[in-house]
Amino acid sequence: MNTESKTKYVLREYFSINLKWYRFKNNYTQEKLAELSNLTPKYISDLERGKFAPSLMKIEVLANALNIEPYKLLKPDHLGAAVELPDKIDKKIGRNRRKKMNLE
């Protein structure tokens, strides 16, 4: 895999990890976040797994539902912060994903 394809989806990874981080921080289930953002739980799950890249409009809707500024969903703040997370959240964010991105 060349360098360009390795870094191609980094922003999507940041988003998916941050979405899960803030969802857990607010004690929301995927269903609750879906309800608050008028999206489907499956779509929330797909976003958290990095399957899709959301539109700017959906980033804003999700940020509003999470009571945060939209830019916080795109920052790399929580990628290496596994020590601050309870084990349950750490497992859900995905140790393999962090290893893949060379964050451990």
N, CA, C and O atoms as a printed pandas DataFrame, in Angstrom:
     atom_number atom_name residue_name chain_id  residue_number  x_coord  y_coord  z_coord
0              1         N          MET        A               1    0.851   -1.181    0.000
1              2        CA          MET        A               1    0.000    0.000    0.000
2              3         C          MET        A               1    0.892    1.238    0.000
3              4         O          MET        A               1    1.798    1.347    0.826
4              5         N          ASN        A               2    0.649    2.150   -0.898
5              6        CA          ASN        A               2    1.486    3.345   -0.955
6              7         C          ASN        A               2    1.080    4.349    0.122
7              8         O          ASN        A               2    0.013    4.236    0.725
8              9         N          THR        A               3    1.942    5.322    0.348
9             10        CA          THR        A               3    1.722    6.306    1.419
10            11         C          THR        A               3    0.437    7.092    1.222
11            12         O          THR        A               3   -0.272    7.381    2.187
12            13         N          GLU        A               4    0.133    7.439   -0.019
13            14        CA          GLU        A               4   -1.072    8.226   -0.290
14            15         C          GLU        A               4   -2.331    7.484    0.144
15            16         O          GLU        A               4   -3.217    8.082    0.753
16            17         N          SER        A               5   -2.424    6.194   -0.159
17            18        CA          SER        A               5   -3.623    5.454    0.222
18            19         C          SER        A               5   -3.681    5.197    1.723
19            20         O          SER        A               5   -4.773    5.057    2.274
20            21         N          LYS        A               6   -2.530    5.130    2.402
21            22        CA          LYS        A               6   -2.522    4.952    3.854
22            23         C          LYS        A               6   -3.089    6.174    4.562
23            24         O          LYS        A               6   -3.784    6.039    5.570
24            25         N          THR        A               7   -2.805    7.350    4.054
25            26        CA          THR        A               7   -3.251    8.567    4.715
26            27         C          THR        A               7   -4.543    9.118    4.121
27            28         O          THR        A               7   -5.041   10.148    4.575
28            29         N          LYS        A               8   -5.074    8.463    3.142
29            30        CA          LYS        A               8   -6.246    8.964    2.427
30            31         C          LYS        A               8   -7.459    9.169    3.339
31            32         O          LYS        A               8   -8.203   10.136    3.175
32            33         N          TYR        A               9   -7.655    8.274    4.283
33            34        CA          TYR        A               9   -8.869    8.322    5.091
34            35         C          TYR        A               9   -8.608    8.668    6.558
35            36         O          TYR        A               9   -9.390    8.284    7.427
36            37         N          VAL        A              10   -7.543    9.372    6.840
37            38        CA          VAL        A              10   -7.205    9.708    8.220
38            39         C          VAL        A              10   -8.295   10.556    8.858
39            40         O          VAL        A              10   -8.655   10.318   10.011
40            41         N          LEU        A              11   -8.821   11.526    8.150
41            42        CA          LEU        A              11   -9.863   12.382    8.711
42            43         C          LEU        A              11  -11.109   11.564    9.056
43            44         O          LEU        A              11  -11.765   11.832   10.062
44            45         N          ARG        A              12  -11.432   10.585    8.241
45            46        CA          ARG        A              12  -12.568    9.705    8.533
46            47         C          ARG        A              12  -12.314    8.926    9.817
47            48         O          ARG        A              12  -13.234    8.719   10.608
48            49         N          GLU        A              13  -11.069    8.491   10.031
49            50        CA          GLU        A              13  -10.718    7.787   11.267
50            51         C          GLU        A              13  -10.861    8.718   12.472
51            52         O          GLU        A              13  -11.423    8.328   13.495
52            53         N          TYR        A              14  -10.359    9.936   12.353
53            54        CA          TYR        A              14  -10.513   10.905   13.434
54            55         C          TYR        A              14  -11.989   11.069   13.778
55            56         O          TYR        A              14  -12.379   11.031   14.945
56            57         N          PHE        A              15  -12.796   11.252   12.745
57            58        CA          PHE        A              15  -14.226   11.462   12.962
58            59         C          PHE        A              15  -14.855   10.266   13.670
59            60         O          PHE        A              15  -15.579   10.439   14.650
60            61         N          SER        A              16  -14.587    9.070   13.187
61            62        CA          SER        A              16  -15.250    7.894   13.758
62            63         C          SER        A              16  -14.867    7.689   15.218
63            64         O          SER        A              16  -15.721    7.355   16.039
64            65         N          ILE        A              17  -13.603    7.884   15.550
65            66        CA          ILE        A              17  -13.165    7.728   16.940
66            67         C          ILE        A              17  -13.755    8.824   17.822
67            68         O          ILE        A              17  -14.212    8.547   18.931
68            69         N          ASN        A              18  -13.748   10.057   17.340
69            70        CA          ASN        A              18  -14.313   11.156   18.124
70            71         C          ASN        A              18  -15.817   11.030   18.306
71            72         O          ASN        A              18  -16.342   11.342   19.375
72            73         N          LEU        A              19  -16.505   10.580   17.285
73            74        CA          LEU        A              19  -17.944   10.381   17.407
74            75         C          LEU        A              19  -18.236    9.400   18.527
75            76         O          LEU        A              19  -19.111    9.643   19.358
76            77         N          LYS        A              20  -17.512    8.298   18.553
77            78        CA          LYS        A              20  -17.712    7.298   19.601
78            79         C          LYS        A              20  -17.314    7.869   20.968
79            80         O          LYS        A              20  -17.999    7.641   21.965
80            81         N          TRP        A              21  -16.213    8.604   21.005
81            82        CA          TRP        A              21  -15.742    9.210   22.260
82            83         C          TRP        A              21  -16.821   10.099   22.865
83            84         O          TRP        A              21  -17.183    9.942   24.031
84            85         N          TYR        A              22  -17.332   11.030   22.072
85            86        CA          TYR        A              22  -18.328   11.970   22.587
86            87         C          TYR        A              22  -19.664   11.293   22.868
87            88         O          TYR        A              22  -20.391   11.711   23.769
88            89         N          ARG        A              23  -19.990   10.263   22.116
89            90        CA          ARG        A              23  -21.225    9.521   22.400
90            91         C          ARG        A              23  -21.125    8.865   23.773
91            92         O          ARG        A              23  -22.061    8.944   24.568
92            93         N          PHE        A              24  -20.004    8.223   24.054
93            94        CA          PHE        A              24  -19.814    7.609   25.365
94            95         C          PHE        A              24  -19.746    8.663   26.462
95            96         O          PHE        A              24  -20.293    8.471   27.548
96            97         N          LYS        A              25  -19.081    9.764   26.181
97            98        CA          LYS        A              25  -18.970   10.831   27.176
98            99         C          LYS        A              25  -20.347   11.345   27.594
99           100         O          LYS        A              25  -20.557   11.697   28.755
100          101         N          ASN        A              26  -21.276   11.385   26.652
101          102        CA          ASN        A              26  -22.642   11.822   26.938
102          103         C          ASN        A              26  -23.542   10.686   27.422
103          104         O          ASN        A              26  -24.731   10.889   27.665
104          105         N          ASN        A              27  -22.975    9.503   27.559
105          106        CA          ASN        A              27  -23.739    8.314   27.964
106          107         C          ASN        A              27  -24.906    8.033   27.022
107          108         O          ASN        A              27  -25.994    7.663   27.464
108          109         N          TYR        A              28  -24.675    8.209   25.731
109          110        CA          TYR        A              28  -25.703    7.938   24.729
110          111         C          TYR        A              28  -25.448    6.576   24.098
111          112         O          TYR        A              28  -24.305    6.195   23.846
112          113         N          THR        A              29  -26.508    5.866   23.856
113          114        CA          THR        A              29  -26.414    4.676   23.016
114          115         C          THR        A              29  -26.450    5.152   21.565
115          116         O          THR        A              29  -26.742    6.317   21.295
116          117         N          GLN        A              30  -26.154    4.257   20.646
117          118        CA          GLN        A              30  -26.280    4.626   19.235
118          119         C          GLN        A              30  -27.727    4.972   18.913
119          120         O          GLN        A              30  -27.994    5.862   18.105
120          121         N          GLU        A              31  -28.639    4.282   19.533
121          122        CA          GLU        A              31  -30.064    4.548   19.307
122          123         C          GLU        A              31  -30.456    5.940   19.798
123          124         O          GLU        A              31  -31.194    6.659   19.125
124          125         N          LYS        A              32  -29.955    6.311   20.977
125          126        CA          LYS        A              32  -30.259    7.637   21.533
126          127         C          LYS        A              32  -29.673    8.739   20.651
127          128         O          LYS        A              32  -30.347    9.729   20.365
128          129         N          LEU        A              33  -28.429    8.573   20.223
129          130        CA          LEU        A              33  -27.818    9.570   19.342
130          131         C          LEU        A              33  -28.557    9.643   18.008
131          132         O          LEU        A              33  -28.743   10.728   17.456
132          133         N          ALA        A              34  -28.970    8.511   17.503
133          134        CA          ALA        A              34  -29.737    8.494   16.256
134          135         C          ALA        A              34  -31.045    9.258   16.416
135          136         O          ALA        A              34  -31.441   10.021   15.535
136          137         N          GLU        A              35  -31.705    9.047   17.538
137          138        CA          GLU        A              35  -32.965    9.744   17.815
138          139         C          GLU        A              35  -32.751   11.256   17.902
139          140         O          GLU        A              35  -33.518   12.034   17.334
140          141         N          LEU        A              36  -31.713   11.659   18.611
141          142        CA          LEU        A              36  -31.433   13.090   18.786
142          143         C          LEU        A              36  -31.001   13.774   17.488
143          144         O          LEU        A              36  -31.236   14.968   17.300
144          145         N          SER        A              37  -30.375   13.018   16.607
145          146        CA          SER        A              37  -29.861   13.596   15.367
146          147         C          SER        A              37  -30.736   13.310   14.153
147          148         O          SER        A              37  -30.432   13.746   13.043
148          149         N          ASN        A              38  -31.822   12.574   14.372
149          150        CA          ASN        A              38  -32.747   12.219   13.296
150          151         C          ASN        A              38  -32.050   11.402   12.200
151          152         O          ASN        A              38  -32.310   11.570   11.009
152          153         N          LEU        A              39  -31.153   10.510   12.651
153          154        CA          LEU        A              39  -30.479    9.578   11.758
154          155         C          LEU        A              39  -30.820    8.164   12.220
155          156         O          LEU        A              39  -31.499    7.993   13.232
156          157         N          THR        A              40  -30.366    7.167   11.501
157          158        CA          THR        A              40  -30.662    5.790   11.909
158          159         C          THR        A              40  -29.523    5.239   12.769
159          160         O          THR        A              40  -28.372    5.647   12.613
160          161         N          PRO        A              41  -29.841    4.319   13.669
161          162        CA          PRO        A              41  -28.780    3.690   14.466
162          163         C          PRO        A              41  -27.742    2.976   13.585
163          164         O          PRO        A              41  -26.554    2.976   13.905
164          165         N          LYS        A              42  -28.186    2.378   12.495
165          166        CA          LYS        A              42  -27.246    1.706   11.591
166          167         C          LYS        A              42  -26.265    2.704   10.987
167          168         O          LYS        A              42  -25.077    2.407   10.858
168          169         N          TYR        A              43  -26.748    3.872   10.622
169          170        CA          TYR        A              43  -25.867    4.898   10.061
170          171         C          TYR        A              43  -24.840    5.356   11.103
171          172         O          TYR        A              43  -23.668    5.547   10.779
172          173         N          ILE        A              44  -25.283    5.532   12.349
173          174        CA          ILE        A              44  -24.372    5.909   13.431
174          175         C          ILE        A              44  -23.305    4.823   13.585
175          176         O          ILE        A              44  -22.118    5.128   13.701
176          177         N          SER        A              45  -23.722    3.575   13.585
177          178        CA          SER        A              45  -22.786    2.460   13.688
178          179         C          SER        A              45  -21.784    2.467   12.539
179          180         O          SER        A              45  -20.586    2.287   12.756
180          181         N          ASP        A              46  -22.265    2.672   11.340
181          182        CA          ASP        A              46  -21.385    2.716   10.168
182          183         C          ASP        A              46  -20.387    3.861   10.267
183          184         O          ASP        A              46  -19.226    3.706    9.890
184          185         N          LEU        A              47  -20.826    5.003   10.767
185          186        CA          LEU        A              47  -19.913    6.142   10.950
186          187         C          LEU        A              47  -18.838    5.810   11.980
187          188         O          LEU        A              47  -17.664    6.120   11.778
188          189         N          GLU        A              48  -19.235    5.187   13.071
189          190        CA          GLU        A              48  -18.284    4.860   14.127
190          191         C          GLU        A              48  -17.274    3.806   13.683
191          192         O          GLU        A              48  -16.163    3.752   14.209
192          193         N          ARG        A              49  -17.648    2.981   12.732
193          194        CA          ARG        A              49  -16.729    1.978   12.201
194          195         C          ARG        A              49  -15.902    2.527   11.040
195          196         O          ARG        A              49  -15.056    1.821   10.491
196          197         N          GLY        A              50  -16.141    3.772   10.670
197          198        CA          GLY        A              50  -15.387    4.379    9.584
198          199         C          GLY        A              50  -15.805    3.914    8.213
199          200         O          GLY        A              50  -15.064    4.056    7.241
200          201         N          LYS        A              51  -16.996    3.360    8.141
201          202        CA          LYS        A              51  -17.477    2.832    6.861
202          203         C          LYS        A              51  -17.836    3.959    5.884
203          204         O          LYS        A              51  -17.633    3.827    4.677
204          205         N          PHE        A              52  -18.359    5.046    6.405
205          206        CA          PHE        A              52  -18.766    6.182    5.579
206          207         C          PHE        A              52  -18.127    7.463    6.100
207          208         O          PHE        A              52  -17.768    7.571    7.273
208          209         N          ALA        A              53  -17.997    8.417    5.207
209          210        CA          ALA        A              53  -17.601    9.770    5.591
210          211         C          ALA        A              53  -18.863   10.625    5.558
211          212         O          ALA        A              53  -19.534   10.676    4.527
212          213         N          PRO        A              54  -19.203   11.293    6.650
213          214        CA          PRO        A              54  -20.441   12.066    6.692
214          215         C          PRO        A              54  -20.316   13.386    5.929
215          216         O          PRO        A              54  -19.221   13.908    5.720
216          217         N          SER        A              55  -21.447   13.894    5.533
217          218        CA          SER        A              55  -21.473   15.222    4.910
218          219         C          SER        A              55  -21.268   16.273    6.002
219          220         O          SER        A              55  -21.391   15.977    7.191
220          221         N          LEU        A              56  -20.958   17.487    5.591
221          222        CA          LEU        A              56  -20.801   18.574    6.561
222          223         C          LEU        A              56  -22.096   18.811    7.327
223          224         O          LEU        A              56  -22.065   19.107    8.521
224          225         N          MET        A              57  -23.224   18.682    6.653
225          226        CA          MET        A              57  -24.513   18.874    7.300
226          227         C          MET        A              57  -24.718   17.832    8.411
227          228         O          MET        A              57  -25.215   18.159    9.489
228          229         N          LYS        A              58  -24.333   16.582    8.142
229          230        CA          LYS        A              58  -24.511   15.531    9.159
230          231         C          LYS        A              58  -23.530   15.713   10.310
231          232         O          LYS        A              58  -23.855   15.402   11.456
232          233         N          ILE        A              59  -22.338   16.211   10.017
233          234        CA          ILE        A              59  -21.387   16.506   11.100
234          235         C          ILE        A              59  -21.992   17.559   12.032
235          236         O          ILE        A              59  -21.900   17.444   13.254
236          237         N          GLU        A              60  -22.603   18.572   11.449
237          238        CA          GLU        A              60  -23.225   19.631   12.255
238          239         C          GLU        A              60  -24.399   19.084   13.078
239          240         O          GLU        A              60  -24.545   19.423   14.252
240          241         N          VAL        A              61  -25.219   18.255   12.473
241          242        CA          VAL        A              61  -26.364   17.664   13.178
242          243         C          VAL        A              61  -25.890   16.802   14.346
243          244         O          VAL        A              61  -26.437   16.881   15.446
244          245         N          LEU        A              62  -24.874   15.982   14.103
245          246        CA          LEU        A              62  -24.348   15.121   15.163
246          247         C          LEU        A              62  -23.703   15.939   16.275
247          248         O          LEU        A              62  -23.882   15.636   17.455
248          249         N          ALA        A              63  -22.960   16.964   15.908
249          250        CA          ALA        A              63  -22.340   17.826   16.915
250          251         C          ALA        A              63  -23.398   18.498   17.786
251          252         O          ALA        A              63  -23.237   18.590   19.003
252          253         N          ASN        A              64  -24.465   18.963   17.171
253          254        CA          ASN        A              64  -25.559   19.571   17.938
254          255         C          ASN        A              64  -26.175   18.561   18.898
255          256         O          ASN        A              64  -26.468   18.894   20.047
256          257         N          ALA        A              65  -26.373   17.340   18.438
257          258        CA          ALA        A              65  -26.946   16.298   19.292
258          259         C          ALA        A              65  -26.013   15.964   20.460
259          260         O          ALA        A              65  -26.470   15.605   21.546
260          261         N          LEU        A              66  -24.704   16.086   20.227
261          262        CA          LEU        A              66  -23.712   15.790   21.263
262          263         C          LEU        A              66  -23.345   17.012   22.103
263          264         O          LEU        A              66  -22.544   16.913   23.033
264          265         N          ASN        A              67  -23.931   18.165   21.774
265          266        CA          ASN        A              67  -23.672   19.422   22.486
266          267         C          ASN        A              67  -22.198   19.837   22.431
267          268         O          ASN        A              67  -21.614   20.249   23.433
268          269         N          ILE        A              68  -21.616   19.717   21.242
269          270        CA          ILE        A              68  -20.236   20.130   21.039
270          271         C          ILE        A              68  -20.145   20.946   19.746
271          272         O          ILE        A              68  -21.078   20.966   18.944
272          273         N          GLU        A              69  -19.013   21.611   19.562
273          274        CA          GLU        A              69  -18.758   22.327   18.318
274          275         C          GLU        A              69  -18.400   21.297   17.239
275          276         O          GLU        A              69  -17.705   20.327   17.543
276          277         N          PRO        A              70  -18.845   21.473   16.008
277          278        CA          PRO        A              70  -18.583   20.490   14.951
278          279         C          PRO        A              70  -17.106   20.169   14.726
279          280         O          PRO        A              70  -16.768   19.024   14.425
280          281         N          TYR        A              71  -16.225   21.151   14.865
281          282        CA          TYR        A              71  -14.805   20.906   14.609
282          283         C          TYR        A              71  -14.222   19.850   15.553
283          284         O          TYR        A              71  -13.232   19.202   15.213
284          285         N          LYS        A              72  -14.815   19.673   16.720
285          286        CA          LYS        A              72  -14.304   18.703   17.685
286          287         C          LYS        A              72  -14.431   17.269   17.183
287          288         O          LYS        A              72  -13.720   16.381   17.654
288          289         N          LEU        A              73  -15.325   17.041   16.240
289          290        CA          LEU        A              73  -15.468   15.698   15.679
290          291         C          LEU        A              73  -14.368   15.381   14.667
291          292         O          LEU        A              73  -14.215   14.228   14.261
292          293         N          LEU        A              74  -13.613   16.380   14.262
293          294        CA          LEU        A              74  -12.586   16.177   13.241
294          295         C          LEU        A              74  -11.159   16.296   13.767
295          296         O          LEU        A              74  -10.207   16.063   13.022
296          297         N          LYS        A              75  -11.003   16.650   15.023
297          298        CA          LYS        A              75   -9.668   16.822   15.604
298          299         C          LYS        A              75   -9.114   15.471   16.072
299          300         O          LYS        A              75   -9.877   14.590   16.467
300          301         N          PRO        A              76   -7.794   15.313   16.025
301          302        CA          PRO        A              76   -7.187   14.037   16.441
302          303         C          PRO        A              76   -6.975   13.911   17.948
303          304         O          PRO        A              76   -6.124   13.131   18.377
304          305         N          ASP        A              77   -7.710   14.642   18.749
305          306        CA          ASP        A              77   -7.502   14.694   20.200
306          307         C          ASP        A              77   -7.578   13.351   20.916
307          308         O          ASP        A              77   -6.793   13.114   21.834
308          309         N          HIS        A              78   -8.475   12.480   20.540
309          310        CA          HIS        A              78   -8.747   11.284   21.330
310          311         C          HIS        A              78   -8.143   10.011   20.766
311          312         O          HIS        A              78   -8.441    8.921   21.254
312          313         N          LEU        A              79   -7.314   10.125   19.766
313          314        CA          LEU        A              79   -6.770    8.933   19.136
314          315         C          LEU        A              79   -5.835    8.153   20.044
315          316         O          LEU        A              79   -5.913    6.926   20.100
316          317         N          GLY        A              80   -4.969    8.831   20.743
317          318        CA          GLY        A              80   -4.010    8.142   21.584
318          319         C          GLY        A              80   -4.349    8.176   23.051
319          320         O          GLY        A              80   -3.525    7.796   23.883
320          321         N          ALA        A              81   -5.528    8.616   23.384
321          322        CA          ALA        A              81   -5.899    8.826   24.782
322          323         C          ALA        A              81   -6.558    7.611   25.414
323          324         O          ALA        A              81   -7.438    7.759   26.263
324          325         N          ALA        A              82   -6.153    6.425   25.021
325          326        CA          ALA        A              82   -6.785    5.212   25.526
326          327         C          ALA        A              82   -6.651    5.079   27.034
327          328         O          ALA        A              82   -7.520    4.494   27.680
328          329         N          VAL        A              83   -5.586    5.608   27.602
329          330        CA          VAL        A              83   -5.390    5.486   29.050
330          331         C          VAL        A              83   -6.441    6.269   29.823
331          332         O          VAL        A              83   -6.695    5.981   30.993
332          333         N          GLU        A              84   -7.047    7.246   29.185
333          334        CA          GLU        A              84   -8.072    8.040   29.851
334          335         C          GLU        A              84   -9.455    7.410   29.746
335          336         O          GLU        A              84  -10.395    7.822   30.426
336          337         N          LEU        A              85   -9.560    6.411   28.889
337          338        CA          LEU        A              85  -10.853    5.790   28.655
338          339         C          LEU        A              85  -11.012    4.534   29.500
339          340         O          LEU        A              85  -10.044    3.806   29.720
340          341         N          PRO        A              86  -12.214    4.281   29.967
341          342        CA          PRO        A              86  -12.460    2.989   30.610
342          343         C          PRO        A              86  -12.216    1.868   29.596
343          344         O          PRO        A              86  -12.337    2.077   28.389
344          345         N          ASP        A              87  -11.875    0.686   30.092
345          346        CA          ASP        A              87  -11.578   -0.439   29.202
346          347         C          ASP        A              87  -12.691   -0.715   28.205
347          348         O          ASP        A              87  -12.423   -1.033   27.046
348          349         N          LYS        A              88  -13.921   -0.597   28.640
349          350        CA          LYS        A              88  -15.058   -0.880   27.756
350          351         C          LYS        A              88  -15.030    0.048   26.535
351          352         O          LYS        A              88  -15.226   -0.401   25.406
352          353         N          ILE        A              89  -14.790    1.323   26.766
353          354        CA          ILE        A              89  -14.765    2.276   25.659
354          355         C          ILE        A              89  -13.533    2.027   24.807
355          356         O          ILE        A              89  -13.601    2.094   23.580
356          357         N          ASP        A              90  -12.410    1.741   25.449
357          358        CA          ASP        A              90  -11.172    1.478   24.719
358          359         C          ASP        A              90  -11.368    0.321   23.747
359          360         O          ASP        A              90  -10.927    0.391   22.600
360          361         N          LYS        A              91  -12.020   -0.733   24.196
361          362        CA          LYS        A              91  -12.264   -1.881   23.317
362          363         C          LYS        A              91  -13.177   -1.484   22.173
363          364         O          LYS        A              91  -12.974   -1.904   21.034
364          365         N          LYS        A              92  -14.168   -0.688   22.471
365          366        CA          LYS        A              92  -15.111   -0.297   21.437
366          367         C          LYS        A              92  -14.475    0.630   20.410
367          368         O          LYS        A              92  -14.780    0.532   19.221
368          369         N          ILE        A              93  -13.606    1.521   20.846
369          370        CA          ILE        A              93  -12.931    2.402   19.894
370          371         C          ILE        A              93  -12.025    1.577   19.000
371          372         O          ILE        A              93  -11.876    1.884   17.817
372          373         N          GLY        A              94  -11.437    0.564   19.534
373          374        CA          GLY        A              94  -10.707   -0.357   18.689
374          375         C          GLY        A              94   -9.200   -0.239   18.782
375          376         O          GLY        A              94   -8.578    0.627   18.167
376          377         N          ARG        A              95   -8.642   -1.127   19.561
377          378        CA          ARG        A              95   -7.196   -1.168   19.703
378          379         C          ARG        A              95   -6.544   -1.432   18.350
379          380         O          ARG        A              95   -5.501   -0.852   18.049
380          381         N          ASN        A              96   -7.134   -2.288   17.536
381          382        CA          ASN        A              96   -6.568   -2.588   16.221
382          383         C          ASN        A              96   -6.551   -1.361   15.333
383          384         O          ASN        A              96   -5.611   -1.163   14.563
384          385         N          ARG        A              97   -7.578   -0.539   15.432
385          386        CA          ARG        A              97   -7.626    0.678   14.619
386          387         C          ARG        A              97   -6.481    1.612   14.997
387          388         O          ARG        A              97   -5.838    2.195   14.123
388          389         N          ARG        A              98   -6.225    1.755   16.301
389          390        CA          ARG        A              98   -5.138    2.639   16.737
390          391         C          ARG        A              98   -3.785    2.072   16.303
391          392         O          ARG        A              98   -2.897    2.827   15.905
392          393         N          LYS        A              99   -3.622    0.738   16.377
393          394        CA          LYS        A              99   -2.371    0.131   15.942
394          395         C          LYS        A              99   -2.172    0.360   14.444
395          396         O          LYS        A              99   -1.067    0.658   13.990
396          397         N          LYS        A             100   -3.245    0.218   13.697
397          398        CA          LYS        A             100   -3.169    0.427   12.253
398          399         C          LYS        A             100   -2.692    1.827   11.928
399          400         O          LYS        A             100   -1.985    2.036   10.942
400          401         N          MET        A             101   -3.078    2.789   12.757
401          402        CA          MET        A             101   -2.696    4.179   12.520
402          403         C          MET        A             101   -1.410    4.554   13.254
403          404         O          MET        A             101   -1.043    5.728   13.306
404          405         N          ASN        A             102   -0.720    3.549   13.826
405          406        CA          ASN        A             102    0.540    3.767   14.550
406          407         C          ASN        A             102    0.378    4.732   15.720
407          408         O          ASN        A             102    1.193    5.637   15.903
408          409         N          LEU        A             103   -0.678    4.536   16.509
409          410        CA          LEU        A             103   -0.932    5.415   17.641
410          411         C          LEU        A             103   -0.574    4.766   18.971
411          412         O          LEU        A             103   -0.697    5.405   20.016
412          413         N          GLU        A             104   -0.136    3.522   18.954
413          414        CA          GLU        A             104    0.273    2.867   20.202
414          415         C          GLU        A             104    1.756    2.608   20.157
415          416         O          GLU        A             104    2.317    2.063   21.107
